[in-house]
Amino acid sequence: MAANPSAPTRPAEQSGGQAAAFAEGLQQAFAAALKTAGEAQAVKLDPVRVAAIQARFAKEYVELWAGLLNGSVQSLEVKDRRFASESWRENRFSTYTAALYLLNARALLELVEAVQADAKTQQKVRFAVQQWVDAAAPSNIWALNPEAMQTAMKTHGESLRRGMDNLLADLRRGKLTQTDESEFEVGRNVATSEGAVVFENPWFQLIDYKPLAAQVHARPLLVVPPCINKFYILDLQPTNSLVRYALEQGQRVLLMSWRNPDATCAHWTWDDYIEHGVLRAIEVASEIAVAARPKPNKASKPPSQSSGKALSREDGAINALGFCVGGTLLGTALAVLAQRGSKPVHSATFLTTLLDFSDTGILDVFVDEAQVQMREATIGKGGLLRGAELAAAFSSLRPNDLTWNYVVGNYLKGETPPPFDLLYWNADSTNLPGPMLAWYLRNTYLENKLARPDAVTVAGKPLNLRRIAIPAYVYASREDHIVPWHSAYASALLLAGRTRFVLGASGHIAGVINPASKGKRSHWRLDAAARGRHVAGEASLPASADAWLESASEHPGSWWPDWAAWLAGQAGPLQAAPKAYGSAGYKPIEPAPGRYVKVRA
């Protein structure tokens, strides 16, 4: 029967027709999201699941439209912090806009689950759609954001002027401002632990920190931070500094400060970072450690009962800690040393580290054969990956928190972001040499060769992580999106020595930088009885991450004290703290934090 054009359209009919149109358009929006995000390859969708998603979308759309017409839409609870302000609920249009956006966003992300593809492709599709969905939020558009409009009216347009000034300033800087960087200065109020640079080469500086105890353990702790970021994430402020905490526990701490590469470093390789970087640092730290040991003297008193037995010259001279990529570099270096028959490192700590790259989490979206070949062709023979590009890639992993939140605040509302030391560090990006990066992407993320015995050669030696037969402490964060904790656990299983695994709450950074004094969060570990049930060879770990978690118990607060107790057992007897930095062979060059860390990308 033909429709009567003169008859009034009932709300239900009108909303039903629009719902059908929107439901049919979901797949077009889905395709547009993929194309916008650079994932334009054809994907097949499960027609049964798509039909169910469209039907549910149409039903909820009708209910939302009816609510707008009868006024009940204002009572909707929009549970999303982007729309938490009361201004989003003060009129129907804003509430409807936010609710409709969330309805569309959920439907689009549900379509991802209907993609018929392997897990890697589905993850890439999910990432692409999420980027598009987050960018399309009405909160990111001034004319649809009631908070921004109210701010403009209250300030008589001043917020618009400030927002434009902020935008122009960021365009000149080439990056989005996330914190008030004028409030911070490396060496003044971040990276403030007292010390001195006692060695440097073109790749790194080695910092020797001032002891904070009258006696220190005989084996110093060498810290290998990631070369992808600056080292001072481990020494932000005195209250949240892992470096300072270790010093307070009677450890002597030596730390590598990587050079921020420039055009003269564009040829550096992974082998260079191992041979001239980590291995050289181990060598220097070992020489400093041995030089500081008390000289044999018949008249001298033996070590106290609490200090442990004296170390011989043949004992592993130092302990080492690697964080994130620093842990991967440390693991590689230890495998090279094991192949060479050398054992200068007595124990190793790995914080949120991948050695087994079989599951790399969200970062997998950036690595496939085509992308790696592109890097190899463009910068693999020489060149730099600029810090700004690297920072943008990491920000895209949490776009609402690290991008759109600041677009709204800085530009739409004309605000200045508050000072925050962690975000200052996050913005202090580093460049990476192309050959080093290309090797890293292919041999770890793409082909996972570190996990396979003798599958790859570094510094002239085939690597087998099973030859690393030293005590190890492996820490992972449960909500880590960069190093999934199951993968960190799989990495721990590659080591041949007795290994302690600890799981902390929170993510990649907040989980690691969790000061013991704050009493925040919690961590999981195996107690002595549980460890006794799971001894296999030399490694007291269950065969799988899930089995480990089943036997582990949760403990309140930071994992730092557990690590400090473990490290004290590996660090040798106590001896008088050194009165000078370095040693006779390694004199102070300049005060900490040194020149290298102050170079901006």
Legacy VTK file of the C-alpha trace (Angstrom):
# vtk DataFile Version 3.0
C-alpha trace
ASCII
DATASET POLYDATA
POINTS 601 float
0.000 0.000 0.000
1.324 3.394 -0.982
2.177 5.794 1.777
-0.055 8.872 2.196
2.244 11.896 1.955
-0.349 14.050 3.743
-0.552 11.721 6.767
1.552 12.751 9.768
4.599 10.571 10.410
4.441 8.871 13.786
7.666 9.009 15.858
7.978 5.217 15.895
7.693 5.054 12.101
10.157 7.879 11.626
12.684 6.466 14.102
12.234 2.945 12.726
13.036 4.085 9.201
16.075 5.994 10.376
17.200 3.029 12.470
17.076 0.768 9.432
19.078 3.264 7.431
21.647 3.583 10.182
21.850 -0.207 10.606
22.484 -0.638 6.877
25.107 2.080 7.070
27.071 0.383 9.857
29.123 -1.676 7.425
29.807 1.412 5.303
31.042 3.226 8.409
33.097 0.168 9.308
34.727 0.192 5.866
35.344 3.941 6.146
37.039 3.414 9.521
39.380 0.841 8.020
40.201 3.053 5.051
40.803 6.141 7.193
43.148 4.200 9.452
45.064 2.703 6.549
43.559 -0.776 6.800
41.643 -0.777 3.548
42.125 -4.455 2.747
38.915 -6.368 2.211
37.661 -8.170 5.314
34.924 -10.764 5.482
32.231 -10.470 8.125
30.154 -13.265 9.630
26.689 -12.495 8.158
24.834 -14.069 11.105
26.675 -11.956 13.674
26.327 -8.840 11.517
22.551 -9.344 11.299
22.339 -9.716 15.087
24.396 -6.558 15.635
22.268 -4.577 13.180
19.034 -5.785 14.757
20.163 -4.851 18.259
21.456 -1.510 17.001
18.128 -0.732 15.297
16.159 -1.591 18.448
18.341 0.566 20.697
18.333 3.385 18.174
14.503 3.415 18.135
14.469 3.575 21.940
17.015 6.412 21.950
15.104 8.393 19.293
11.825 7.948 21.144
13.498 9.150 24.322
14.700 12.291 22.560
11.184 13.075 21.327
9.429 12.536 24.650
12.120 14.153 26.775
13.257 11.093 28.705
16.663 11.143 27.006
17.816 13.631 29.628
17.595 10.908 32.255
20.059 8.700 30.370
23.239 7.795 32.210
26.134 8.289 29.803
28.917 6.392 31.560
31.987 7.770 29.841
34.318 10.309 31.420
34.461 12.300 28.180
30.797 13.162 28.814
30.874 13.291 32.620
30.324 17.049 32.917
26.847 18.220 33.870
26.802 20.379 30.730
26.290 17.226 28.625
23.028 16.564 30.466
21.665 20.099 30.575
19.950 19.833 27.184
18.506 17.023 25.120
20.681 17.623 22.097
24.018 17.131 23.925
22.774 14.081 25.809
21.390 12.577 22.610
24.621 13.323 20.726
26.755 11.586 23.347
24.393 8.612 23.644
24.120 8.174 19.870
27.910 8.326 19.520
28.396 5.630 22.171
25.737 3.469 20.521
27.459 3.757 17.144
30.893 3.201 18.678
29.809 0.030 20.422
28.192 -1.326 17.279
31.288 -0.638 15.176
33.547 -2.346 17.705
31.146 -5.294 17.847
31.534 -5.627 14.078
35.247 -6.191 14.674
34.355 -9.392 16.494
32.410 -10.477 13.396
35.529 -10.281 11.221
36.434 -13.682 9.825
40.223 -13.594 9.946
43.244 -14.752 11.909
43.955 -13.214 15.309
46.632 -10.816 14.014
44.381 -9.412 11.274
41.490 -9.081 13.687
43.706 -7.196 16.130
44.822 -4.795 13.391
41.191 -4.235 12.374
40.210 -3.623 16.008
43.034 -1.102 16.417
42.093 0.713 13.204
38.407 0.952 14.088
39.212 2.068 17.648
41.383 4.907 16.305
38.570 6.064 14.028
35.902 5.747 16.723
37.941 7.708 19.276
38.681 10.471 16.769
34.989 10.798 15.874
33.798 11.540 19.420
31.575 14.644 19.615
33.670 15.840 22.559
36.499 16.463 20.039
34.374 18.938 18.028
33.914 22.440 19.440
30.402 22.916 18.043
29.246 19.653 19.650
31.059 20.054 22.962
28.865 21.982 25.450
31.759 22.315 27.927
33.904 24.094 25.358
31.040 26.359 24.298
30.201 27.295 27.896
33.870 28.045 28.573
33.963 30.345 25.545
30.883 32.224 26.754
32.155 32.548 30.332
35.526 33.876 29.161
33.974 36.130 26.481
35.886 34.239 23.793
39.242 34.350 25.588
39.372 30.526 25.713
39.135 30.440 21.911
42.091 32.804 21.596
44.151 30.783 24.069
43.199 27.584 22.292
44.356 28.974 18.951
47.619 30.130 20.551
48.120 26.639 21.992
47.447 25.051 18.599
49.882 27.329 16.776
52.551 26.756 19.434
52.177 22.975 19.105
52.334 23.197 15.313
55.638 25.062 15.645
56.937 22.469 18.145
55.743 19.605 16.021
54.025 17.773 18.887
51.030 17.880 21.199
51.633 19.439 24.624
50.695 17.017 27.415
52.116 18.885 30.413
53.582 22.242 31.350
57.168 21.445 30.387
58.438 24.790 31.673
58.025 23.447 35.214
60.680 20.759 34.775
64.382 20.572 34.071
66.488 17.427 33.967
68.941 17.561 36.846
66.996 20.255 38.708
63.707 18.616 39.695
63.770 15.324 37.765
66.761 12.948 37.635
68.085 14.510 40.825
69.835 11.604 42.579
73.384 12.677 43.387
76.175 11.015 41.447
78.823 11.400 38.764
79.501 10.182 35.258
82.573 7.932 35.509
82.737 6.588 31.944
81.488 7.585 28.527
81.808 6.509 24.925
79.754 7.510 21.864
76.917 5.171 22.919
76.348 5.853 26.612
77.496 7.462 29.825
77.846 5.433 33.021
76.607 7.136 36.204
77.882 6.097 39.637
75.416 7.244 42.313
76.319 8.447 45.789
75.625 5.695 48.369
72.888 6.443 50.897
74.087 3.919 53.484
77.325 3.630 55.463
77.825 0.123 54.107
77.001 -1.220 50.661
76.883 -4.700 49.211
80.006 -5.882 47.419
78.211 -6.441 44.123
76.941 -3.160 42.603
73.712 -3.055 40.633
74.134 -2.086 36.968
70.900 -0.641 35.548
70.232 -0.938 31.804
67.304 1.373 30.962
65.458 1.325 27.639
67.141 3.215 24.807
63.682 4.093 23.486
63.148 6.523 26.387
65.333 8.500 28.794
66.621 6.694 31.878
65.084 9.043 34.422
61.760 7.232 34.477
63.673 5.286 37.144
64.666 8.515 38.939
61.830 11.001 38.506
61.468 12.448 42.019
62.997 11.309 45.332
59.624 9.898 46.418
59.159 7.685 43.346
62.747 6.891 42.365
63.678 3.219 42.022
67.323 4.320 41.887
67.059 6.085 45.232
65.182 3.160 46.768
67.965 0.746 45.771
70.564 3.126 47.228
68.618 3.257 50.496
68.714 -0.543 50.652
72.500 -0.545 50.712
73.050 -1.112 46.998
75.719 0.677 45.013
73.984 1.700 41.781
75.630 2.233 38.402
73.325 3.271 35.558
73.651 3.574 31.785
72.471 6.827 30.224
72.035 6.172 26.497
72.979 8.835 23.992
70.084 10.360 22.079
71.159 9.495 18.497
71.623 12.206 15.878
72.586 12.023 12.203
76.124 10.918 13.090
74.680 7.793 14.736
72.450 6.768 11.820
74.573 3.676 11.068
74.455 2.136 14.559
73.321 -1.502 14.739
71.903 -3.819 17.394
75.387 -5.336 17.659
76.759 -1.868 18.474
74.265 -1.450 21.308
75.334 -4.827 22.686
79.106 -4.687 22.142
79.783 -0.993 22.740
76.800 -0.504 25.039
75.721 -3.206 27.489
78.844 -5.378 27.329
81.113 -2.371 27.770
79.019 -1.174 30.707
79.243 -4.624 32.323
83.006 -4.570 31.852
83.444 -1.109 33.393
81.031 -1.803 36.262
82.836 -5.074 37.018
86.218 -3.351 37.144
84.812 -0.685 39.473
83.272 -3.379 41.679
86.450 -5.439 41.964
88.540 -2.339 42.676
86.232 -1.487 45.592
86.557 -4.863 47.320
88.639 -4.853 50.515
92.195 -6.001 49.939
93.182 -9.237 51.719
94.797 -8.397 55.044
95.670 -10.873 57.774
94.976 -8.247 60.430
91.562 -7.292 59.093
88.430 -8.639 60.749
86.356 -11.255 58.879
83.000 -10.170 57.499
80.222 -9.945 60.075
77.700 -12.771 60.270
75.046 -10.562 58.685
77.283 -9.497 55.833
77.669 -12.897 54.200
80.886 -14.534 53.080
83.638 -12.609 51.333
83.723 -12.725 47.543
86.619 -14.106 45.578
87.919 -12.383 42.475
86.286 -15.106 40.368
82.760 -14.470 41.673
80.316 -12.586 39.443
81.309 -8.997 40.108
77.940 -7.290 39.655
74.179 -7.736 39.482
72.265 -6.246 36.563
68.761 -4.901 35.943
67.079 -4.287 32.591
63.804 -2.431 32.072
61.637 -2.989 28.965
63.888 -2.850 25.869
66.791 -2.480 28.301
65.886 -5.960 29.540
65.935 -7.319 25.992
69.361 -5.745 25.475
70.563 -7.162 28.800
69.258 -10.648 27.975
71.014 -10.517 24.596
74.275 -9.406 26.212
74.100 -12.154 28.854
73.579 -14.757 26.129
76.659 -13.441 24.307
78.699 -13.626 27.539
77.474 -17.163 28.213
78.587 -18.230 24.727
81.969 -16.629 25.357
82.322 -18.559 28.603
82.326 -15.395 30.726
80.196 -14.797 33.846
80.766 -11.294 35.221
77.060 -10.884 36.122
75.930 -12.823 39.172
72.155 -12.214 38.848
69.725 -10.393 36.578
66.481 -8.503 37.134
64.099 -8.104 34.195
61.306 -5.532 34.503
58.431 -5.742 31.978
60.768 -7.366 29.458
60.167 -9.405 26.325
62.611 -12.172 25.435
59.917 -14.411 23.973
58.034 -12.315 21.381
55.397 -14.897 20.462
52.670 -12.596 21.841
53.516 -8.899 21.698
50.100 -7.503 22.524
48.884 -4.284 20.935
52.302 -3.414 19.469
51.778 -6.295 17.052
49.622 -3.945 14.949
52.762 -2.030 13.960
54.782 -5.052 12.877
54.215 -7.213 9.832
56.372 -8.209 6.881
55.353 -5.198 4.788
56.038 -2.680 7.551
59.383 -4.235 8.464
60.441 -4.298 4.812
59.500 -0.621 4.568
61.746 0.228 7.546
64.561 -1.874 6.128
64.294 -0.139 2.757
64.074 3.412 4.128
66.321 3.510 7.219
67.653 -0.037 7.566
70.959 0.787 5.868
71.308 4.135 7.602
68.953 6.774 8.943
66.924 7.659 12.023
63.453 6.977 13.334
62.619 10.369 14.776
61.489 10.602 18.368
58.293 12.419 17.388
57.206 9.479 15.226
57.980 7.034 17.999
56.060 9.127 20.535
53.055 9.368 18.203
52.996 5.595 17.804
52.934 5.046 21.564
50.284 7.749 22.049
48.070 5.954 19.535
47.943 2.980 21.896
45.875 5.115 24.315
44.440 7.862 22.089
41.790 9.169 24.474
44.250 9.556 27.353
47.313 10.728 25.424
45.865 12.591 22.419
42.204 13.609 22.394
42.123 14.539 26.066
44.717 17.237 25.315
43.125 18.289 22.030
39.949 19.090 23.962
41.684 20.758 26.890
44.424 22.662 25.054
42.603 23.744 21.898
38.832 23.630 22.487
38.916 24.975 26.055
42.158 26.966 25.872
43.597 25.333 28.999
47.228 24.808 29.950
47.840 21.222 31.072
49.118 20.933 34.657
52.739 19.960 35.374
53.234 16.196 35.684
56.700 14.643 35.859
55.679 11.379 34.193
54.216 13.182 31.166
57.283 15.434 30.965
59.397 12.278 30.707
56.955 10.824 28.187
57.368 13.919 25.989
61.179 13.813 26.220
61.465 11.418 23.300
64.506 9.770 21.739
65.570 8.977 18.201
66.536 5.457 17.131
69.171 4.430 14.560
67.517 2.789 11.555
69.772 -0.302 11.287
69.326 -1.070 14.985
65.542 -0.643 14.785
65.169 -2.711 11.607
67.165 -5.595 13.152
65.117 -5.402 16.341
61.763 -5.438 14.542
62.631 -8.357 12.253
64.509 -10.616 14.642
62.302 -10.157 17.695
58.778 -8.904 16.966
58.431 -10.463 13.528
60.463 -13.691 13.676
60.966 -14.217 17.443
64.505 -15.491 16.980
65.719 -14.736 20.507
63.424 -17.460 21.821
64.876 -20.085 19.463
68.302 -21.531 20.336
71.076 -20.443 17.962
68.584 -18.850 15.547
70.377 -15.500 15.461
73.938 -14.258 15.839
74.920 -11.144 17.804
78.456 -9.876 18.355
79.739 -12.905 16.482
78.011 -15.445 18.746
74.876 -17.558 18.196
72.423 -16.836 20.990
70.793 -19.342 23.296
69.035 -17.816 26.300
69.072 -21.258 27.961
72.771 -20.696 28.550
71.965 -17.840 30.953
72.289 -19.951 34.106
72.199 -17.251 36.780
69.551 -16.296 39.370
66.878 -14.052 37.861
64.040 -11.888 39.135
61.350 -11.290 36.507
58.648 -8.686 37.111
55.554 -8.121 34.938
52.525 -5.807 35.204
49.087 -7.360 34.957
47.498 -4.612 32.816
50.576 -3.976 30.672
49.526 -3.306 27.051
53.137 -3.132 25.795
54.571 -6.256 27.433
51.655 -8.638 28.131
52.359 -10.414 31.402
51.850 -13.872 29.879
54.662 -13.034 27.443
56.915 -11.804 30.258
56.264 -15.123 31.980
57.104 -17.062 28.806
60.320 -15.032 28.666
61.154 -16.076 32.234
60.821 -19.733 31.231
63.630 -19.270 28.690
66.198 -18.675 31.430
68.155 -21.609 32.866
68.881 -20.245 36.340
66.632 -20.255 39.387
63.998 -17.642 38.532
61.584 -15.699 40.717
58.532 -14.285 38.948
56.400 -11.504 40.457
53.264 -9.930 38.984
52.252 -6.384 39.873
48.993 -4.533 39.429
48.529 -1.697 36.905
50.371 -1.079 33.640
53.745 -0.799 31.973
54.969 2.288 33.857
52.684 2.665 36.898
53.210 -0.975 37.823
56.993 -0.615 37.835
57.169 2.840 39.412
55.162 1.912 42.509
57.082 3.203 45.550
56.974 1.026 48.640
56.285 4.074 50.833
52.972 4.804 49.075
51.326 1.495 49.976
49.449 1.466 46.659
48.200 -1.371 44.491
49.217 -4.970 45.079
51.343 -7.760 43.669
51.223 -11.524 43.298
54.005 -13.966 44.158
54.513 -17.613 45.058
55.137 -18.337 48.718
57.792 -20.868 49.726
55.376 -23.808 49.848
53.995 -23.075 46.384
57.487 -22.686 44.944
58.450 -26.055 46.378
55.593 -27.714 44.459
56.755 -26.293 41.150
60.500 -26.914 41.006
61.452 -28.117 37.529
65.171 -28.431 37.019
66.698 -25.216 38.316
63.720 -22.969 37.671
61.059 -22.889 40.383
58.246 -21.881 38.026
55.084 -23.679 36.897
54.905 -24.590 33.235
52.401 -21.870 32.299
51.461 -18.357 33.364
47.914 -19.390 34.291
49.217 -22.245 36.434
51.539 -19.803 38.187
48.680 -17.375 38.900
46.549 -20.206 40.293
49.208 -20.944 42.905
50.261 -17.336 43.559
48.925 -15.247 46.399
48.110 -11.540 46.309
49.929 -9.168 48.655
49.041 -5.520 49.290
51.440 -2.761 48.328
54.481 -2.520 46.100
56.667 -5.362 44.859
59.789 -3.273 45.634
60.439 -4.744 49.126
60.214 -8.300 47.761
62.751 -7.434 45.062
65.009 -5.629 47.558
65.088 -8.714 49.800
65.841 -10.966 46.831
68.579 -8.639 45.564
70.200 -8.435 49.007
70.610 -12.194 48.857
72.474 -11.870 45.537
74.566 -8.818 46.345
77.334 -10.277 48.509
78.690 -9.113 51.866
78.502 -5.582 53.160
81.566 -3.372 52.997
82.306 0.270 53.641
80.597 2.559 51.151
83.059 4.145 48.713
84.108 7.683 49.549
84.698 8.632 45.911
82.935 7.972 42.618
84.244 5.404 40.173
87.672 3.978 40.800
91.306 4.742 40.099
90.733 3.753 36.488
87.433 5.548 36.097
87.514 9.083 37.461
84.462 11.396 37.581
83.854 13.234 34.312
80.884 15.417 35.261
78.036 15.432 37.810
74.950 13.289 37.304
72.720 13.180 35.340
75.321 14.000 32.672
75.125 15.586 29.231
73.644 12.731 27.209
70.257 12.692 28.923
69.775 16.425 28.355
69.914 16.164 24.549
66.406 16.613 23.123
65.190 14.791 20.036
LINES 1 602
601 0 1 2 3 4 5 6 7 8 9 10 11 12 13 14 15 16 17 18 19 20 21 22 23 24 25 26 27 28 29 30 31 32 33 34 35 36 37 38 39 40 41 42 43 44 45 46 47 48 49 50 51 52 53 54 55 56 57 58 59 60 61 62 63 64 65 66 67 68 69 70 71 72 73 74 75 76 77 78 79 80 81 82 83 84 85 86 87 88 89 90 91 92 93 94 95 96 97 98 99 100 101 102 103 104 105 106 107 108 109 110 111 112 113 114 115 116 117 118 119 120 121 122 123 124 125 126 127 128 129 130 131 132 133 134 135 136 137 138 139 140 141 142 143 144 145 146 147 148 149 150 151 152 153 154 155 156 157 158 159 160 161 162 163 164 165 166 167 168 169 170 171 172 173 174 175 176 177 178 179 180 181 182 183 184 185 186 187 188 189 190 191 192 193 194 195 196 197 198 199 200 201 202 203 204 205 206 207 208 209 210 211 212 213 214 215 216 217 218 219 220 221 222 223 224 225 226 227 228 229 230 231 232 233 234 235 236 237 238 239 240 241 242 243 244 245 246 247 248 249 250 251 252 253 254 255 256 257 258 259 260 261 262 263 264 265 266 267 268 269 270 271 272 273 274 275 276 277 278 279 280 281 282 283 284 285 286 287 288 289 290 291 292 293 294 295 296 297 298 299 300 301 302 303 304 305 306 307 308 309 310 311 312 313 314 315 316 317 318 319 320 321 322 323 324 325 326 327 328 329 330 331 332 333 334 335 336 337 338 339 340 341 342 343 344 345 346 347 348 349 350 351 352 353 354 355 356 357 358 359 360 361 362 363 364 365 366 367 368 369 370 371 372 373 374 375 376 377 378 379 380 381 382 383 384 385 386 387 388 389 390 391 392 393 394 395 396 397 398 399 400 401 402 403 404 405 406 407 408 409 410 411 412 413 414 415 416 417 418 419 420 421 422 423 424 425 426 427 428 429 430 431 432 433 434 435 436 437 438 439 440 441 442 443 444 445 446 447 448 449 450 451 452 453 454 455 456 457 458 459 460 461 462 463 464 465 466 467 468 469 470 471 472 473 474 475 476 477 478 479 480 481 482 483 484 485 486 487 488 489 490 491 492 493 494 495 496 497 498 499 500 501 502 503 504 505 506 507 508 509 510 511 512 513 514 515 516 517 518 519 520 521 522 523 524 525 526 527 528 529 530 531 532 533 534 535 536 537 538 539 540 541 542 543 544 545 546 547 548 549 550 551 552 553 554 555 556 557 558 559 560 561 562 563 564 565 566 567 568 569 570 571 572 573 574 575 576 577 578 579 580 581 582 583 584 585 586 587 588 589 590 591 592 593 594 595 596 597 598 599 600
